[in-house]
């Protein structure tokens, strides 16, 4: 059956349902009457997949969109699984961010859970994702949900599902919940009618307990006392971060935080930015402009659900620039690891994802700290933490996409605590008469100059999905023999679970779970990783190059050398 006919069949099934409201049915009829069927296909060619982390999609009418019915189905499936798995009084926590319909979707989720006899703890106002992870553990819940599409464009929303450890679902729970969602049948099997007696609003005690954990973990508090008035700029980019980041910094003792007022009000339309993603410089322009006017030492901006933070600093020429996720994570880890007592170094570990800079591995090795690599996604880091709990002490973790986590009281990316650590980092540098830029270069001199870039190829809709699959197969079946003039010496295929030495032909297994990721290493140590995004219609290329940095004076020349190499690799990939 072709996609158009499949889409028509799904649309007609919605029209035939007695549960679907009249307004939605009117919209479906309008789609069916359009001459160009592309929109109908994009909205109905498949059911919005409840993936291993939950849902994410464009809001609107259709089986492939975020709406009250797809949210209801996801919640009913999760409720069914909880009732089969957990005995006694089942408890869940729910949070939501600033996005359009987030509050409504959170309420629908609360209604469905409560209608299934499950006790719901609901945040009364928008709050960051990491607080949801913390609340699950603090309130001893069995599961949790946050309504957010993280850093996606404004037309998106999402549904992240969590387990009792405060982490997003991992095996076997992820697949089991997916199975339950897929087996619901018709919308008439979703219990939409709430039991108000089973819905409780979460109080301020949860947030207070979170702040206490952050303050406890921050190293070098003496420097904060000395540099309490260090000038910093923060933007929430219209997201949930405004509810916690300023308060967290205040509780640490910082007194000179300037908030970008044009972006301070939560707004799912994100009126001042094209995309609310701090990975994109345009999203941080207002914050950078304000920092320049004030002479700030540090610029911070968080995404809508506050699990990612972008960092801006000033260079030796007085210009502000953005650290990429690899730079920020490396600097943060370097700071944390250097402040650890020797005994904690020996018994502790850090974690990162396979596409994150290997500079962190190098630092950890030289400082005598174990560094573990996981598949992309913090749920895999959280899974590792669970496996090592009681055996080794977790210190911190991060990934290249602006996600960081310190301490084990949260089990997901946490931009609130990350802002606190970057502020402490800036204060510590200032107390020693240095800047974050000075420390960045010092780190490169000590451990090597690693530089990375990221290519995102966006391919939307059903056609785009096929193009992404074709590109992955091309790189898998016709791997590059050389990259930027350097011979390719190793190929790692996480889908087959094999690492191949291209010089000897030797093959050995990869210990991580199977995933659609390819990695290529060249003779000079450059690394290229390729994977489809799990949350957006993109295929991603991660490129890493490195070289020794003999001195601070050589920084600009070595940087130019690495930039030329990155540009050459990017050109070859896109050709």
N, C-alpha and C positions, 0 to 999 in steps of 0.2 A: 504494500500500500504506500502511495506517495505521501509526502509530508502534508500537502494541501488537504487531501482526503482525510488523513489522520487528524489534522487540526479541526476540520469541519465536524468530524465525529465527536471529538472531545467537546467542542462548543455546543453541539446539539445535546449531549449528555447533561451539560450544565443547564441548558434551557429546560430540560425535562425534569430536573430535580425540584422537589417541593421545598427544599431548604434555601436555595439561592433566592436572594431578594429581587424585587421588581426592577430596581435601578440597575443592578448588575445585568439582569436579563436584557434590558433595553440596550445596554452597551454592547452586549454580545450580538444582538440582532444588527446593530449598526456595523459591526465588524464583518459580519457575514454578507452584508449588502455592498461593501466596498468593492470597487473594480480591481484594485491592486490588493492581492491577497497576502502581501508580505507581513503586514502587521498581525493579521489573523494567525499566520503560521508562527511568527515569533512568540505570540502569546499562548498558543495552544498546541504546538507541535509535540510537546512532551509535558509531563508533570514536573513542576519545580522539584528538583531532587533534594531530598533530605540527605545531605552528604555526611561525611564523618564528623563534621562540626556543627551541622544544622542546615539552615536555609540561607540563601542570599540571592536576591534577584530584584528586578525592576518592579516598582509598585504599580498595581493596576489590575484590570480585569484579565482573568485567564489562568489556566492551570499551571503555566510557567512563570507566574508573577507572584509577588508578595501581596496578599490580601487576607481578609478575615477568614476565608475558607482554607487557604493553604496554611496559615498560622494555626487555625483550629485543628486541622488534620495532623500537623506536626506535634501539637500538644497532646492530642488524643493518643497518638502512637507512643509518645514518651510516657504518658500516664499508664497505658496498658502494660508497658514493659516494667514500669516501677511496681505495679500491683502484682506482677508475676514474680518479681525478683526480691522485693523488700517485704518483710513481715512487720506487723504492728502499724503504728501511726506514721504514715509517710509524710515527709515535710519537704517542700521546695521553696527556693527563694527566686524572686523575679526583679530585674532592674531594666531600665530603658534609657536611651540617650535622647538627643535633641531632634532626631530626624522626624520628618513628616510621618504621622501615623504611629510613631513609636509608642506613645502613651496608650493609644487605642489598642494596638497589638498586644501590649503588655497586659492590659485589662482583659482582653479576650483569652490570653493564656491563663491568667488567674482564674477567670470564670470556668474554663474547661477543666483545669486541675481540681478546683473546688467541687465542681459537679461530679467528679469522679471520686469524691471522698478524701481528697488529698489536702493537707494543711498548707496554706500558701502564706509566705512572708513577702510582702510587696513593698518596694520602696515608694514612698508617696510622691517623690519628685525624681527628676532625672539624676542619675549618678553614674560615675565612671565604671567601666567593666571590671577593673581590678577590685573594686569594693564588692561587687557581686561575688567574685571568687572568694574573697575574704569572708563575706557574710555566710556563705554556704558552710564554711568550716566553723565559724564562730557560733552559728545557730544550730550546728549539728544537723544540717539538712542532708537529704539523700540525693538531691539533684538541684539544678537551678537553670534559669534561662535569662539571657539578656537580649533585648531587642535592639539591634544595631546592625549597620552595614559597614562599621568601622570607618575606613577612609575612602570608601567608594563615592562616586558622584551622587548628587542630591536625589536623583530618581530612584536610587536603590534603598532597600532596607533589608534586614536580615534577622536571623533567629539563631543564637548560639546556645547550644545545650551543654550542660556541665554535669559532672558526677559528684559524689560525696566528698572527694578529695579536693574539690574546688577547681579541678582541671576540666578542659573540654573532653568530650567522650573519646575514649580509646578502646581498642579491642579488649574483651568481646562486646562491650556495651554499644559501641557505635553501630556495628553491623546488626546487632539484635534490635536496636531501636529503629533502624532503617527498615528492617523486616516488618516490624509492627506497624510503622507508618504506611508501608506499601500494602498491608493486608487489611486496612480499615474497611475498605469497600466504599459505599456511598456516603455522602455528607450527612445522611440521616443517622449515621452511627457516631457522629461527633456530639458530645454533650456540651452544648453551648450555654445552658441555663445555670447560672452561678448559685452556689450555696454561700451567701454572705457571711455566715457564721464561721466559715473555714478560711476567710481572708483576713490577715492581720497586717497592719502597716508597720514597717520597720522603724524603730526609734533611733535617736541620736547616739545611743550607747555603742552601736556597731561602728559608726564612723570614729568615735572617740578611741575605741580600742585599736582601730587601724592606725591612727596617728601615733599612738603610743609605741606600736611595733616599729614604725618608720624611725621615730626619734631614737629608739633604743639601738638601732643598727648603724646609724650614721657615725663614721669614724671622725677623728680629729675635731671634736666639738670645740676645743680651745681656739682653733682658727676661726670658727664661726663667730664666737664671742668677740674676737679681735676685729673681724671684718663684717660685723652685722649689717653695716650700712653699705656694703658693696652694691653698686647699682646694677639691677637686672631688669629685663623686660620679659613679660609673659603674654602670650595670646592663646586663648582657648579655641580660636577659629570657629566661634559660634557654638561650640560643643559643650559637653558635660564637665570638662576640666575646670571651668570657672567655679564650680561648686566645691572643689577640694584643693586644687593646687595652691592658690594663694593662702588658704588656711594652713595647709601643711607647712609651707615655708615660714609662715608667721610663728607656728609652734616650735620651729627649730631656732627661732630667734632672729631671722632676717627682717630688716626694717625698711628696705629701700627697693621694693618691688613695684615696677610700673606696669600696669595692665593696659593692653591695647583696647581702648574703650570701644572703638568702631567694631570690634569683633567679640565683645564681652557678652552680649546678649545671646542666649541660646536661640538658634534659628535654623530649621531644617532646609531653608532655601539657600543658606550660605551666601548671602547677598554680596559680600566683599571679595569672594574668590571664585575662580572657575571650578576648582576642586578642593575639598577640605583636607588635603593630604599634605602633611608637613614635609614629605619627601620631595615635593615640588616647590621650587624657589618662589613661584608666584604666590603661593599660599602664605608665605612668610614675609612678603615684601613690606607690609605695614609695620610688622614688628621690627624688621631690620632698619627701616627708616626712622622709627622712634628711638631705637638703640643708638643710631648715629647722632641724633639730636641730643641725646642725654649723655653720650660717652659711656654706655653700659658695658660691663665686663662679660655679660652673658645674655643670650637671647634664647628663649624657649617657646615652643608652640606645640600644642597637642591636637590630635585628631578628634573627631566627634565623640567617640566613646572613651577616649583618654587611655588607650593602651599603647599608643605610640607618641614619641616626642621628637621634634626636630630641634637641633641645637645650632646656634650661630655664635661665632666668636670674632674677635678682631685680630688681624695679622700685624706683622711688623711695619707695614706701610700705612696702618690706620684704617684699612678697609675691612668691612665686615663680610664674612663669607659663611656658608653653611657647611658644617661637618656632615659627611655622609654617614649612614648607619654603621658602617664598618669602623670609621674613624672614631665616632662617638663611643661605640662599644669598647673598642680597644683602649681608649683613654680612660674610660670608666673602670674597666677591669684592671688596668695598670695601677690606677689609684687605689682600688680596693685591695688588690693583692699585695702591694707594697706596704699597706697599713695593717696587714694581718700579722699577728704574732707567729713566730716560727712554728710553734706547736700546732696552730690551726692550719698553717700551710700544709704540713705533713699529713694531717688527717682529713683535709678538705678537698673539694672538687668544684670545678666550674663546668658549664655546659654551653654548647652553641650548636647551630645547625650546619649541615654540610656545605651550604652555599655562603657561609659567613667567613670573613677573612681568616686566613691561617696565621696572621700576626698574633692573634690571641693564643693559639696553640704554642707558638714560639715563646711568648712571654711566660705562659704557664709552665712550660718545660724548664725554662731557665730559672724560674723561681721555685721549682719543686712542687708544683700543684698539678694534680690530675685534671686533664681537660677531656671531656667526652663530647663526641659529635653525634647528633641525631638527625633524622629527617626534618625537612622544613615544617615548622609549625610548633608552637609552644606546647601543644598537647603532648608531643613526643618528649619534650624536656620534662614536663610534669610526670609522664609515665616513667622516665628514668629515675626521677626523684623518688617515686614510690618504690621502685625496685631496690634503690640504695638506702632507703630509710632505715635507720638503726645500724647501718654498716659504715657509712661515710657521712661527713658533714657537708651539706650543700652550702655554697657560698653565694654564687650568682650565676646568671645565665643571660644570653642575648642572641639576637639575630640581626642580620644586615638591614632588615626592613624597619629599623627604628624601634624595635621592641627589646626591652630590658627588664630584668627582674632580680632583685636582691633579697636574700632571706627566703624562708620557706612558708611564710604566713599567707602569701598569695601564690596561686599556681597558674598564673597567666601573665602575659605582658602587663607591665604596670608603669604607666607614665607619671603617675602621681609621685611614687617613691623615686622614680628615675629623676624627676625634676629636683627632688630634694638632694639626691646624690650629686647631680651636676652642679647645683648651687654650692654644696659643700666642697666639691672639687675646685670651683672657681675661688672660693674663700681661702682654701688651703694654698693655692698657687699665689694668691695675692699676699698672704701672710709671709710667704717666702720671697717676696719681691719679684715674682714672676707672673706670667699670664698663661692662660690655657694654651695659647699658641706656642709659647716657649716650651711648655710641657709636652705638647704634641710632637714637636721636632726633637726634643730630648728623647722621647720614646722611640722615634724612628732611628736616631743615632745608636741607641742601645740595642735595638732588636731588629732593625731593618726597615726600609721604606716600602711598605705595601700600599698599592693603590688599586682601587676597584672601580668598575662602572657597571651599569645595568641598562639593558635594552628591553623595552616592553613593546611587543607588537600586538596591537589590539585587533581582534577579529571577532565581530559581534554576530549573534544570531546563529541559526542552524548552519548556514554556509560557512561562517567563521569557525564554528566548532570543527567542521570537517577539515578546514585549512590548517588548523592547529595540529590535528591528528596527523595530517600529511607531512607537516614540517618535522614533527617528532620522528616519524618513520624514516624520513629522508636522512636525518642525522644518525639514526640508529643503524640503518642498513648501508649508508654510504658515509662513514665517518671520515673527517678530514685527516689526510696523511701528514699535513703540515699546517701550521698556523703562524702567520706573520714571519715566515721564513724559518721557523723552528719546527723540527720534527715532532710529531705527536708520539709520545712514548707510552702513555697509559690511557685506557678507556674503562670507565666504570659505568655499568648499566644496572641501575637499581631496580629496573623492571624484571630483568632476568636474574638479578642477584649475583652478577659476575664482574670481577675485575680482570682485565686482560692486559698483560705486558705486550705491547705492540712490537717490541724489539726481539723478544724471545718466543712469543706465542704462548707463554705460560698463562694459565687461568686459575684464579682462586676465588672462593666465595666471599661475598660481602655480608657482614654479620647483621646489618640492619634489615628491617622489614622491606618487602618489595614496594617500589613506588616508581612512577613514570618520570624518572630523572636520569639524565646523561651527564657525565663529566669527562673532560679531556685534559690531560696534562702534557705540556711540551717539555723539551729537553732543558730549557732554561727555567723551569718551574712555574711558568704561566699556567693558569687554570681557567677553563671555560665550562660553565654548568648550564644546562638547558632543561627547562621544565615548563609544563602548562601551569598557569595559576590555578589555585584551588578555589578562589573567590571571585575572580573576574574573567571576562573573555579575553585572555592574554596568553601569549607564550613569552617566557622570560629567559634572557641570556645574561648570566652573571660572569663577568670577566675580572680576573685578578692577575696583576703583575707585581713584581717586586725587584728591588736592587739594594745593595748596601748604601747607607748614607754616612760618608766618612766624617762629616762635620756639619754644624749648623750653617756655615757659610756656603756649603754645597747644595743646600735644600732646593733652591729654585732651579738649578741646572739639572739635578736628578729628577725633580718633578716634571720638567719639560721632557726629559728622556722617557719617563714612564707614560706621560700623556700621549706622546707620539706612538708608542707601542700600543696603547689602548685604542687609539684612533685607527690604527692599521688593522687590528683584530676586529673592531666593530665594522669596518669597511668590508672585510672579507666575509663576515657573517651575513651581512645584508646584501651581498652581491649575488 
